Amino acid sequence: MSAIRLLPDLLISQIAAGEVVERPASALKELLENAMDAGASEIRVDLEEGGIKTLRVADDGVGIARDDLPLALARHATSKIASLDDLERVASLGFRGEALASIASVARIAITSCAQGERHAWRVEAQDGMVSRREPAALNRGTVVESRDLFFNTPARRKFLKTPATEYAHCLDAFTRLALARPQVAMTLHHNGRVMARYPAQDWQARALAVLGEDFAQHARLIDEGAGDIELTGWAGLPAYAKASRDAQFIFVNGRFVRDKVLSHAVREAYRDILHGSRHPAYCLFLQLAPSRVDVNVHPAKTEVRFRDSQAVHRFVFHALERALGQPENMASPSPSTGEGWGGGAKASTSSHQPTPRQENLGLAVAEPTAHYQMVAEALATLPSPASGRGAGGEGMLSPAASEAPPLGYALAQLSGIYILAENAQGLVVVDMHAAHERILYERLKNALGSRRVAMQPLLVPVVFAATAKEMAAAEAHHDALLELGLELSAVSPTHLALRALPAMLKDADAENLAREILKEVAEFGAAHAIEARRNELLATLACHGAVRANRKLSLPEMNALLRDMEQTLRADQCNHGRPTWFQLTVHDLDKMFMRGK
């Protein structure tokens, strides 16, 4: 007697549903994607008890033809692809033809639709794999899909659902992601009869700010970069807006929300220099590239993708974010014609303006973090002042004309031995002198080390450790690149590696763990960024200890020299720990504080 048997169709569908429909939010995601693929301009979602009792999605898309309604509930039936070539270039959100069949196998489902060009709407229902006859229905246009009593016929699955409040929270997350993915679609979410979210049709910037909030916009950088057929747009939050969790992180690839380790790693690398510790950046990023360069048929939930050239994508995203975060728009000189410039805005002013006078960068010596200021006065005295003809940083200097002031202005005084007060075209600038000097030192240390090969420290006794096949392959394939990073690794057997030298500045590190972590990153992302994180942590510590300390009294020339150095330093508006180094108080802000004009 044979022990192998064919499974019933319903059981096959219920097994398949476990991959697609995990909870109400999974079903909502699939139905929203179908509505958007149908060309809807408006979508309404109604939930009851977190979507467990009722989940209804109504759209005004092209609808489903009368004869196609039963097919819509069949497994592997779709209008979106017809061949492998279509699959390799798929541009729609859905494409497998599994969603409706999967939902119908674990819930009571009804579809009402009026296709374009048809005079009447039609309705079908399905339960336990059985589809009812088509019946006339009342609907002007589009499609309404209603799911009731999710997992009513699979009690074991239903027991794994959480409370209605928790399931609603997951549904809200799914709704939010799709709302960000398709800003041109008006979307409304109701829960237990109450309107919970409503977004009109709008552009992507307005939708992102509507979802993430205006506070996010005030602490974010606008991204708009392109190279060939790849483009990255969106918002990247500054460290001051960092969160304790990752719930404000959104990455979309060709309009599809994804969780991709290549992209996530590129983002982490871009934030590495300005955000340390357990805080997480907030961002909303949209990556567009040719559909043929990305495989979306990787995961049943379609939240994972595979790039044909992952390292090229990684480099592009990393450099685009690094440039945006490293060149703060508010460090641009103000425009004399408009008065616009820097002051916390998320978008740089593009107004043309005359170059403003700048003091020379005095070249901070690492071994003398504060003594260099003693040489500043003479150098400053030789520079013409735009207002008085005296030294630009000289004692008793008069404030220059607002349109001629450099971005961070000219120093006025020092407060509590901690803050520098300066005047610029907009008003008052308050600088944390230790945090600012720390960033200046850090960037110079990085540049100094980046201009030459990393010094190596040979080990008297090589560290031998058992290695995996991937580690052995990475050590062999990237031997020369590892040497450039200061690591000398060689095989001593088919299963063991010997570490014979490591970077001199990391000589006190745990050698084996260091080698394993670098080999892991080298194998996945290439050698270019493998050691940067550890090196930069060390440089951040050195810079912190070398920066000018609190309670050190600075003269006006010393303060002005620090301001000029800040203007010429990347990421100077954030210290190495992600804190801001300065704030702007405009004259308007001060007028409000003193209630002038009231």
C-alpha positions, 0 to 999 in steps of 0.5 A: 500500500502506497504511503504517498498520496495527493493532497486535497486542493483545499489543503494545498491552498491552505498550506500555500496561504501560510506563506502569503497570509500570516495575519490580517496585515498580510491580507491587507497588503496583498489587496492594496497591491492589487488595487494599485495595480488596477490603476486606482486613484482612490482606495478606501480600507475598512477594518473591524477588530483589527481586520480579524472580523472584517477587512474590506478594500474598495478601489476605483480601478479598472475592475474585473470582467464578469467572466474573469471573476471566478479565475481571480480566485483560482491559484496561479491565475494573473493578468500581470505576467504571461512568460518568464521574460515578463517575470524578469521585468515585472513592474507591478506590485503583484504578479504571482496570482496567489493572493486572492486564492490564499485569502479565500482558503482561510477566510470568507471572501466576496468580490464585487466588481464593475469592469470598465465598459460594462453596464453592471457590476457582478459579485462572487463569494468563496469559502473553503475553496468553493466559489459561488455563481456570479450574481448581479450587484450594485457598484458604479466602478472599480472593485470591492474585496471583503474578507470576513472571519480570517482563519475561521477554518484553521483554528490552530492558525487563528490562535496565533493572532494577537489582540485586535489592537495589535493586529490593527497596528500591523495593518496600519504599518502595511497601510502606511507603507503602501501609502508611501509607495503610491502617493498619487493614490488617495487613501483612507483607513477606517477602523471600527467605523472611525477614520484613522488615516486619510491622505489625498493624492499628492506628490511623494514629498508631500506624502512622505511629510504627511506620513512622517510629520513636519518635525521630521522634515525640519530634521531631514536632508532631501535626497535627489541623486541619479547615475545612469538608469539608477536614481535615489530620492527621499528624505534622510533624517539627521542624528538629532531626529534619531529614534530608539526603534527602527519604526521610521525606516522606509526603503522602496525599490521601484515603488515596492517596500523592501527589507534588503540587507544590501541597502540597509548596510549601505544606509548604516555605513552612511550614518556611521560617522554621525550616529553612534550608540543604540539610536536608529536613523529615520529615513524614507528612501525611493530607489528606482532602477531598471526592472531587469536589474532587480529580482523581486521573485525572492520571497513569498511576501515580496519584501525581499529583492536580489540585485544583479550587481549588489555592490554597485547598488550598495556604492551608489546608495552609500555615496548618495547618502554620505554626500547629502548628510555630509554637506548640510544645506544650512552651511551654504552662504546666505543669498544677499538678494533673497536673505535665504540661506541656512537655518535648519531647512531641509532643502538648500537654497539655490540662489546665486550669490557673491563669495563671502570673505573667509579666513584661512584654514590654520591646519589643526595639529593633532598633538596640539589641539588648542595651542594652534589658536595662539598663532591665529591673531597675527594671521587674522590681522593680515586679512581685510575686514569686509566692514572696517578694514581691520583684522577679520577676527581682531579684538574689538571688530565691528559686525560686518554688513549682514550680506557679507558675513560668512555662514557662521558669522563672527564671534561676539563672546563665550558663554560659560566656557562652553558656547561661542556666541556669533552674529551672522546674516540671520541673527545669533549662532550658538556653537558648542565649541568642544563638539565642533572642534571634535568633528574638525579633529575627527575629519582631519584624522580620517583624511590623514589616514586615508591618504596612505596605507594602513600601518600593520602590526606583525604578531609575534605568535600568529593567531590560528583559528578554524574557519568556515568555507566562506571565510577561507574563500574570502581570505583567498579571494581578497588577500591583497585588499586585506593587506591594504586594510592592514590584515595579513591572513593566510591558510595553514590548512584546508580548514584553518586560517592564521592571522599574522598581522593586523592594523597597528591602531587596532593591536589591542583588539580581539584578533580572531573576532576582528578577522571573522567580522572583517571576512564576513563583511568582505565576502558580502560587501567587498573590502572597501568598507570592512575596517572603516567602522572600527577605525572610525570608532577609534578616531572618534575617541582620539578626537574627543580627547584631543578637542578643546575642553569645556571651561577653556577661555578663548579669545575672539581670534580663537573663536573666529578661527574655530568658526572658519574651520567648521565652515570648511569641514564636512558634517560640521553640524554634527559631532561624532556622537550625533549631537548638533554642534550649533544652532541658529536663532534668527532675528525673527526668533528673538523678536518673538521671544521679546514679543516685539511688534505686539 
